[in-house]
Amino acid sequence: VAAQTGSSASAILTENSRPSPMSAYGRSKLRAEQEIAAITNNYTVLRPALTYGYGAKGNMGRIIKLATFRLAPPFGSIRNRRSLLAIENMCEAVNFVLNSDTTRGQVFILSDPEPTSLADIIYLLRSGAGLRRAEARPYF
């Protein structure tokens, strides 16, 4: 999703939102998408949110490692909201694109239906790992 925005956005992003990458990496991704679109209409761009699932690496891997420390991290009061994407949902989207002509020439932002907070993520990871919950049960 780096071609769409930076690490956060002040509003909900959709495919109709004007791309505004905030890093050289994001700008290069957007430029690559534009170059492909200039050559052919036989493409589909997928812009996935932070993806989670078994064996997650990168930022999600770091969050998992942090959440599963013996002592709960002090993030219970953080109420930021961020979009995530389950790896199974990513696979479904890729399968759909590969088997459908209706997606040609389009850009799709991929995420799970509801955003979640860092406190919720920590709470759920700790609960799933059988560890004591963080400071306070997050709201749902």
N, C-alpha and C positions, 0 to 999 in steps of 0.2 A: 504494500500500500504506500510505499515511500514515493512512488510517482504521483500520488494524489495529495499527500500532506506530509507534515513533519511528524514528530512523536506524539503530538496531540492536536486536537482541533476544538474550536470553540462552539461548533455546531455539528449536527449529524451530517455525515457525508453521504452523498448518493452518487450514482454514475453521472448525474447531471451537474454536479458541483464542479466548478472550474478547478482543474488540477493546480496545485500550488506547492510543489516539492520544496523542502527546506534545506536539503543537503545536496552535495555534488552527486552522491549516489542516486538520490531520488530524481534529480534533474537528468542524469544519464539514462535512467530507466524510462522516463517520460520521452526523452529524445529518441530512444530506440523504438518505443511504441509508435511514435510519429513517423519515423523512417520506414517502418514496416507498413504502416497504413498508406504511405505515399507510393509504395511499390505494388501492393496487392490488397484486395478486399477479402482474401481467404485467410483470415486470422481471427483469433479471439483472445482478448487480454483478460487475465484474471489477476486481480489485485487483492490477495488475501490479507486479512488481519493477522495478528499474532496467533500462530497455530500451536495447538496443544494436542498431546496424545502420548502414547507409549514411546519412550526414548527421545522425548523433546530435547532439543539442544538450544543454543543461543539464549535469548532473553528469557524464554519460558523455562529452559533448563536451570537458569540461575534463580528464577523465582521458586522453582520446585526445591532446589537445594536450600535456599534460605528458609522456606516454609517448614522444611522437615528437620531443622536443627532441633536438638533436645529442648532448648528454651525457645518459647514462642517469640517471634520478632514483634516489636512494638508498633504494629500498624493497624490496630483495632479501630482507631478513630479516623483513618484515611477513607474518604468516601468518593474518591475519584471514580469515574466510570470509563471503562475501556472495552472495546470490541475484541472478542476472541473468536477463533475458528477451530472447531474440533477437526482432527485429521480425517475422521470419517466423512464429515461434511465436505471437506476439500475434495476427497476422492469422489464423492457423488457429483460434485460440480464438474470435475474433470471428465468423468464418465458421460455426463449430460452433454458437455461441449463436444466431445469426440463423436457422439452419436446423434447430433442435431445440426442441421444446416441453418437453423434460425438464429444461431449465435454469431454467425460470421460478421466480421467488421464491427464488433461491439466490444465494449469494456465493461467488466463486472467487478464490483467490490464485493468480496466474500467475507461474511462474518456469521456467527451464530445470531439467532433472533434478538437476544437481549444482552446488552452490555453488563459488565460486572465490575465491582471495585476490587482494588488490591486486597483490602481487608477480607472480602468474601472469598477471593482466590486462596489466600493464606488459610482461612478457616476451613474451607473445603478440602484443601490438600492435607492439612493436619488431621482433620477428621478421618479422611480416607486412609491415612497412615497410622491411625490408632493413637495419635499423640494428643496431649491436652490442648484444648482450644486456646486461641490467642485471647487477649485481654477481655474482650466482650463478644458475645455472639453478634455477628453482623446482621443487619436487616436484610430482608429478601423482598 
